[in-house]
């Protein structure tokens, strides 16, 4: 039968209905759907509309919207629990976080065997959960009780070298479960956030299960001596989210996505600044250490001639040196270093020159990045790219201060530091790192933005 309608037009080949405007042809992309706007009045003129209308009969306003039916990219309209999970691309991202923790669990079993061989007395105390949380830079709360009273101490295990194993585990999991589902900047951000939240929640749960209590009663002097320790749960939640998000984002975000979202592109540039600066600083410290190790002793690090944990020391020191290069005051072992006191301290000339070189290095890296930023966005955006870069950079430096904070009670000696018998705090302040690094990055990147040596 012929489908010819009025005006001798064959309706079989029409894309839209002539009576109500509904689409007649099917979409080739199954992920794209057309959805009717909610409500019984036109959003533009408030004219009453019927359920079958695709356009307002009074003003012609389009009453339909195109939306993506893929769960990875769906919109969140009212932030219900189900829609939030869909926004975070669950359960794929949760599977990624869970598999990463399972990888770390297998590694922790091997590490426990190694540790117990060196310290047999902790075989019944240490379990794989403690090792997993320690590898993720957890903060340990230790309480002791005797017949004479009780006391407590917080131990912050911000040894940045420990981050390598979680990074490897997350990289493997993301390559298996996430990377192939990342097609643009939006999916890169949502997948990264989903993995971060999942990873943080899992570590939070493990921290709640980490409480351990044991007692010594081998002789009369130890009678009633009880020790209890656990990892700070909310600290693990925060660090887990940050570790999961940053590890995933660095892996799955591609440079070609920057045209889609300027904010996410500049965030990746800020991450690149810190990665390039940190690696360059580590290389410089390694070369200097092989030539002359005296600066390690000058900074208060003892046993500097031992090579067994030398790379752990250098990896930690590189983070503090990069922070100092941004004019952030840092505490390294027994030394409080800031621009105001390095020339009035008892530091060797080699050490002072090294610290000054860090300032020039950080400025060079930021200037080059700012020049590329101007080449990408031009002057049409004004100072917005510079402000965004400085803001993201300041936040990342604040995160670095959280990750690299080391706090040990008296008698605890992880890095073989010279002040073994006293309490130890190393790192730099969260608040000062955010404020100072924002001002510093803004001024230096503004200079590079104006210079633009690549044009």
C-alpha positions as CSV (number, residue, x, y, z in Angstrom):
1,X,0.0,0.0,0.0
2,X,1.2,3.4,-0.9
3,X,2.1,5.7,2.0
4,X,1.4,8.9,0.0
5,X,-0.3,11.5,2.1
6,X,-1.7,15.0,1.4
7,X,0.1,17.1,-1.1
8,X,1.2,13.9,-2.9
9,X,4.2,13.4,-0.5
10,X,5.3,9.9,0.4
11,X,5.3,9.8,4.3
12,X,7.6,6.7,4.3
13,X,10.6,8.9,3.7
14,X,9.7,11.7,6.1
15,X,11.8,12.2,9.2
16,X,9.1,13.9,11.3
17,X,5.4,13.6,11.6
18,X,3.3,16.4,10.0
19,X,0.7,16.2,12.7
20,X,2.6,16.5,16.0
21,X,6.3,16.8,14.9
22,X,7.4,13.4,16.4
23,X,10.5,11.8,14.9
24,X,9.7,9.0,12.5
25,X,13.2,7.7,11.7
26,X,15.1,5.5,14.1
27,X,18.5,6.7,15.4
28,X,21.6,4.8,14.4
29,X,23.4,5.4,17.7
30,X,21.7,3.4,20.4
31,X,23.4,5.6,23.1
32,X,21.6,8.7,21.9
33,X,17.9,9.1,22.8
34,X,15.3,11.9,22.5
35,X,13.4,12.7,25.7
36,X,10.3,14.8,26.2
37,X,10.7,17.6,28.6
38,X,8.8,17.2,31.9
39,X,5.9,19.5,32.7
40,X,2.5,20.3,31.1
41,X,3.3,23.9,30.1
42,X,5.8,25.4,27.7
43,X,9.0,26.6,29.5
44,X,9.1,29.6,27.2
45,X,5.5,31.0,27.0
46,X,3.7,28.8,29.6
47,X,1.2,27.7,27.1
48,X,-0.5,24.4,27.9
49,X,0.9,21.5,26.0
50,X,-0.2,17.9,25.5
51,X,1.9,14.7,26.0
52,X,2.2,14.1,22.2
53,X,3.4,17.6,21.3
54,X,7.1,17.9,20.3
55,X,6.9,21.7,19.8
56,X,4.8,24.3,21.5
57,X,1.7,25.1,19.3
58,X,1.9,28.8,20.3
59,X,5.6,29.8,20.1
60,X,7.2,26.7,18.5
61,X,9.6,26.0,21.4
62,X,11.3,22.6,21.1
63,X,9.8,20.3,23.8
64,X,12.4,17.5,23.4
65,X,16.0,17.2,24.4
66,X,18.7,14.8,23.3
67,X,20.4,12.9,26.0
68,X,23.0,10.1,26.2
69,X,21.6,6.7,27.3
70,X,25.0,5.3,28.2
71,X,25.3,4.8,31.9
72,X,28.9,6.1,31.8
73,X,27.8,9.5,30.7
74,X,24.3,10.0,31.9
75,X,23.2,13.2,33.6
76,X,22.6,13.6,37.3
77,X,19.4,15.6,37.7
78,X,18.4,15.2,41.4
79,X,21.6,13.6,42.8
80,X,19.8,10.5,44.1
81,X,22.0,7.7,45.2
82,X,21.3,5.6,42.1
83,X,22.1,8.5,39.8
84,X,25.4,9.3,41.7
85,X,26.5,5.7,41.2
86,X,25.7,6.0,37.5
87,X,27.6,9.3,37.3
88,X,30.6,7.6,38.8
89,X,30.3,4.7,36.3
90,X,29.7,2.1,38.9
91,X,30.2,-0.8,39.1
92,X,33.2,-0.6,36.7
93,X,35.1,1.9,38.8
94,X,34.4,0.1,42.0
95,X,35.7,-3.1,40.4
96,X,38.9,-1.2,39.5
97,X,39.4,0.0,43.1
98,X,38.6,-3.5,44.5
99,X,41.0,-5.3,42.2
100,X,43.7,-2.8,43.0
101,X,43.3,-3.5,46.7
102,X,43.4,-7.3,45.9
103,X,46.7,-6.8,44.1
104,X,48.1,-4.9,47.2
105,X,46.8,-7.8,49.4
106,X,48.9,-10.3,47.5
107,X,51.9,-8.0,47.7
108,X,51.3,-7.4,51.4
109,X,51.5,-11.2,52.0
110,X,54.9,-11.3,50.5
111,X,56.0,-8.2,52.4
112,X,54.8,-9.7,55.7
113,X,57.1,-12.7,55.1
114,X,60.0,-10.4,54.6
115,X,59.3,-8.2,57.6
116,X,58.7,-11.2,59.9
117,X,62.0,-12.7,58.9
118,X,63.7,-9.5,60.2
119,X,61.4,-8.9,63.2
120,X,59.9,-12.2,64.3
121,X,58.3,-10.6,67.4
122,X,55.6,-8.9,65.3
123,X,54.4,-12.0,63.4
124,X,51.2,-12.2,65.5
125,X,50.6,-8.4,65.4
126,X,51.1,-7.4,61.8
127,X,48.6,-8.4,59.2
128,X,48.1,-7.7,55.5
129,X,45.5,-4.9,56.2
130,X,48.2,-2.9,58.1
131,X,50.6,-3.3,55.3
132,X,48.0,-2.2,52.7
133,X,47.1,0.9,54.7
134,X,50.8,1.7,55.3
135,X,51.5,1.5,51.6
136,X,48.8,4.1,51.1
137,X,50.5,6.6,53.4
138,X,48.2,6.0,56.3
139,X,48.4,7.7,59.7
140,X,48.8,5.3,62.6
141,X,47.4,6.1,66.1
142,X,49.3,4.2,68.8
143,X,48.1,4.1,72.4
144,X,49.9,2.4,75.3
145,X,48.7,1.7,78.8
146,X,50.5,0.6,82.0
147,X,49.8,0.4,85.6
148,X,51.2,4.0,85.9
149,X,49.0,5.5,83.2
150,X,48.5,5.7,79.5
151,X,49.6,7.8,76.5
152,X,49.3,8.0,72.8
153,X,51.1,9.2,69.7
154,X,50.2,9.7,66.0
155,X,52.6,8.3,63.4
156,X,52.3,9.7,59.9
157,X,53.8,7.4,57.4
158,X,54.2,9.9,54.5
159,X,57.0,8.0,52.9
160,X,56.4,8.8,49.3
161,X,58.4,5.8,48.0
162,X,55.5,3.6,49.4
163,X,53.2,5.2,46.9
164,X,54.9,3.2,44.1
165,X,53.1,-0.1,44.8
166,X,49.5,1.5,45.0
167,X,50.3,3.4,41.7
168,X,51.3,0.1,40.0
169,X,48.2,-1.7,41.3
170,X,45.9,1.1,40.2
171,X,47.6,1.4,36.8
172,X,47.1,-2.3,36.1
173,X,43.5,-2.3,37.1
174,X,42.7,0.9,35.1
175,X,44.3,-0.6,32.0
176,X,42.1,-3.7,32.4
177,X,38.7,-2.2,33.4
178,X,38.6,1.6,32.7
179,X,40.9,2.9,29.9
180,X,38.9,1.4,27.1
181,X,35.7,3.1,28.3
182,X,37.3,6.5,28.3
183,X,36.5,8.4,25.2
184,X,36.5,12.1,26.1
185,X,37.4,14.5,28.9
186,X,34.0,14.0,30.6
187,X,34.4,10.3,30.9
188,X,38.0,10.7,32.0
189,X,37.0,12.9,34.9
190,X,34.0,10.7,35.9
191,X,36.0,7.5,35.7
192,X,38.8,9.0,37.7
193,X,36.5,10.3,40.3
194,X,34.6,7.0,40.5
195,X,37.9,5.0,41.0
196,X,39.0,7.5,43.6
197,X,35.8,7.3,45.6
198,X,35.7,3.5,45.4
199,X,39.3,3.2,46.4
200,X,38.9,5.6,49.3
201,X,35.8,3.8,50.6
202,X,37.5,0.4,50.5
203,X,40.5,1.8,52.4
204,X,38.2,3.5,54.9
205,X,36.5,0.1,55.5
206,X,39.9,-1.6,56.0
207,X,41.0,1.2,58.4
208,X,37.9,0.5,60.6
209,X,39.0,-3.2,60.7
210,X,42.7,-2.3,61.5
211,X,42.4,-2.0,65.2
212,X,44.9,-4.3,67.0
213,X,45.5,-4.7,70.7
214,X,48.2,-6.8,72.4
215,X,49.8,-7.0,75.8
216,X,53.2,-7.8,77.2
217,X,53.4,-9.9,80.4
218,X,56.7,-11.7,80.0
219,X,58.0,-10.4,83.4
220,X,56.9,-8.3,86.3
221,X,58.2,-5.1,84.8
222,X,56.0,-5.5,81.8
223,X,52.9,-6.7,83.7
224,X,49.8,-4.8,82.6
225,X,51.5,-3.2,79.6
226,X,49.0,-2.9,76.8
227,X,49.5,-1.5,73.3
228,X,46.7,-0.6,70.9
229,X,47.0,0.8,67.4
230,X,44.8,1.6,64.5
231,X,44.8,3.6,61.3
232,X,42.9,6.8,61.1
233,X,39.8,5.9,59.0
234,X,38.8,9.3,57.7
235,X,42.4,10.1,56.9
236,X,42.5,6.9,54.8
237,X,39.2,7.9,53.1
238,X,40.7,11.2,52.0
239,X,44.1,9.8,50.9
240,X,42.4,6.9,49.1
241,X,40.2,9.3,47.1
242,X,43.1,11.5,46.2
243,X,45.4,8.5,45.3
244,X,42.8,6.8,43.3
245,X,41.7,9.9,41.4
246,X,45.2,11.2,40.6
247,X,46.5,7.8,39.6
248,X,43.6,7.2,37.3
249,X,43.5,10.7,35.8
250,X,47.2,10.7,35.0
251,X,46.7,7.5,33.1
252,X,43.5,7.9,31.1
253,X,43.5,11.6,30.3
254,X,44.8,12.4,26.8
255,X,46.1,15.7,25.5
256,X,43.5,15.8,22.7
257,X,40.7,16.0,25.3
258,X,41.9,19.6,26.2
259,X,39.8,21.2,23.5
260,X,36.6,19.7,25.1
261,X,37.2,21.1,28.6
262,X,39.7,23.8,29.4
263,X,39.4,23.2,33.2
264,X,40.4,19.5,33.0
265,X,43.1,20.2,30.5
266,X,44.7,22.8,32.7
267,X,44.4,20.4,35.7
268,X,46.5,17.9,33.7
269,X,49.0,20.6,33.0
270,X,49.3,21.4,36.7
271,X,49.9,17.7,37.4
272,X,52.6,17.6,34.8
273,X,54.4,20.5,36.3
274,X,54.7,18.7,39.7
275,X,55.7,15.4,38.0
276,X,58.3,17.0,35.8
277,X,59.7,19.1,38.7
278,X,59.8,16.2,41.1
279,X,61.5,13.8,38.7
280,X,64.0,16.4,37.7
281,X,64.8,17.2,41.3
282,X,65.2,13.5,42.1
283,X,67.7,13.1,39.2
284,X,69.7,16.2,40.4
285,X,69.8,14.8,44.0
286,X,70.9,11.4,42.7
287,X,73.7,12.8,40.6
288,X,74.9,15.1,43.5
289,X,74.7,12.2,46.0
290,X,77.0,10.0,43.9
291,X,79.4,13.0,43.6
292,X,79.3,14.3,47.2
293,X,77.0,12.9,50.0
294,X,77.9,15.5,52.6
295,X,74.8,17.6,52.0
296,X,72.7,14.7,53.4
297,X,74.6,14.9,56.7
298,X,74.3,18.7,56.6
299,X,70.6,18.4,56.4
300,X,70.5,16.2,59.5
301,X,70.2,12.8,57.9
302,X,72.6,10.3,59.5
303,X,73.9,7.1,58.0
304,X,74.1,8.9,54.7
305,X,76.9,6.5,53.5
306,X,74.6,3.5,53.6
307,X,73.0,2.7,50.2
308,X,70.3,0.2,51.5
309,X,67.6,2.9,51.9
310,X,69.3,5.7,50.0
311,X,66.6,5.9,47.3
312,X,63.9,6.1,49.9
313,X,65.7,9.1,51.4
314,X,66.2,10.7,48.1
315,X,62.7,10.2,46.9
316,X,61.4,11.8,50.1
317,X,64.0,14.6,50.0
318,X,63.1,15.5,46.4
319,X,59.5,16.4,47.4
320,X,60.8,18.7,50.2
321,X,63.3,20.3,47.9
322,X,60.7,21.0,45.2
323,X,58.4,22.6,47.9
324,X,61.4,24.7,49.0
325,X,61.9,25.7,45.4
326,X,58.4,27.2,45.6
327,X,59.4,29.3,48.6
328,X,57.5,27.0,51.0
329,X,59.2,26.6,54.4
330,X,60.0,23.0,55.0
331,X,61.2,20.9,57.9
332,X,63.8,18.3,57.0
333,X,65.0,16.2,60.0
334,X,66.4,18.8,62.5
335,X,66.5,21.6,59.9
336,X,63.8,24.3,59.5
337,X,64.5,25.6,56.0
338,X,63.1,28.8,54.5
339,X,64.3,31.5,52.3
340,X,64.8,33.8,55.3
341,X,67.2,31.6,57.2
342,X,69.3,29.6,54.7
343,X,72.0,32.2,54.5
344,X,72.1,32.6,58.3
345,X,72.3,28.9,59.1
346,X,75.2,26.6,59.4
347,X,74.6,25.0,56.0
348,X,77.4,24.1,53.7
349,X,77.9,26.2,50.6
350,X,77.1,23.1,48.5
351,X,73.7,22.8,50.3
352,X,72.9,26.5,49.9
353,X,73.7,26.4,46.2
354,X,71.5,23.3,45.9
355,X,68.5,25.1,47.6
356,X,69.0,28.1,45.3
357,X,69.1,25.9,42.3
358,X,65.7,24.4,43.3
359,X,64.2,27.9,43.1
360,X,65.5,28.5,39.6
361,X,64.4,24.9,38.5
362,X,60.8,25.4,39.7
363,X,60.6,28.8,38.0
364,X,61.9,27.4,34.7
365,X,59.4,24.5,34.7
366,X,56.4,26.8,35.5
367,X,57.5,29.4,32.9
368,X,57.8,26.8,30.1
369,X,54.4,25.4,31.0
370,X,52.9,28.9,31.0
371,X,54.3,29.6,27.6
372,X,52.7,26.5,26.2
373,X,49.5,27.5,28.0
374,X,49.5,30.9,26.1
375,X,50.3,29.1,22.8
376,X,47.2,26.9,23.4
377,X,44.6,29.4,24.5
378,X,46.1,32.7,23.3
379,X,45.2,36.1,24.8
380,X,41.5,35.8,24.1
381,X,40.9,34.0,27.5
382,X,42.7,36.8,29.4
383,X,44.2,35.7,32.7
384,X,41.7,32.9,33.3
385,X,44.1,30.1,32.2
386,X,46.8,31.5,34.5
387,X,44.4,31.7,37.5
388,X,43.2,28.2,36.8
389,X,46.7,26.8,36.5
390,X,47.8,28.6,39.8
391,X,44.7,27.3,41.6
392,X,45.1,23.7,40.5
393,X,48.8,23.9,41.2
394,X,48.2,25.2,44.7
395,X,45.7,22.5,45.5
396,X,48.1,19.8,44.2
397,X,51.0,21.2,46.4
398,X,48.6,21.0,49.3
399,X,47.9,17.4,48.5
400,X,51.7,16.8,48.2
401,X,52.1,18.2,51.8
402,X,49.5,15.7,53.0
403,X,51.2,12.8,51.2
404,X,54.7,13.6,52.4
405,X,54.1,14.5,56.0
406,X,56.2,12.3,58.4
407,X,55.6,12.4,62.1
408,X,57.3,9.9,64.4
409,X,57.3,9.6,68.1
410,X,60.5,9.3,70.1
411,X,62.5,6.2,69.4
412,X,60.8,5.6,66.1
413,X,63.4,5.7,63.3
414,X,62.2,4.8,59.9
415,X,64.6,6.8,57.8
416,X,67.7,6.4,60.1
417,X,67.6,10.1,61.0
418,X,70.1,11.7,63.3
419,X,67.5,12.8,66.0
420,X,66.6,9.2,66.8
421,X,65.9,9.7,70.5
422,X,63.4,12.6,70.0
423,X,60.2,13.0,68.2
424,X,60.4,13.8,64.6
425,X,58.3,15.8,62.2
426,X,59.2,16.3,58.5
427,X,57.2,18.0,55.7
428,X,55.6,21.4,55.1
429,X,52.4,23.0,56.2
430,X,49.2,22.4,54.3
431,X,47.9,26.0,54.5
432,X,51.2,27.7,53.8
433,X,51.8,25.4,50.8
434,X,48.5,26.3,49.2
435,X,48.8,30.1,49.8
436,X,52.5,30.4,48.9
437,X,52.4,28.1,45.9
438,X,49.3,29.9,44.5
439,X,51.0,33.3,44.7
440,X,54.3,32.0,43.4
441,X,52.8,30.0,40.5
442,X,50.6,33.0,39.5
443,X,53.5,35.4,39.3
444,X,55.9,33.1,37.6
445,X,53.3,31.7,35.1
446,X,52.1,35.2,34.4
447,X,55.6,36.0,33.3
448,X,55.8,33.0,31.1
449,X,52.3,33.8,29.7
450,X,53.5,37.2,28.7
451,X,56.8,36.0,27.3
452,X,55.5,33.0,25.3
453,X,58.9,31.9,23.9
454,X,57.1,29.4,21.6
455,X,55.6,32.1,19.4
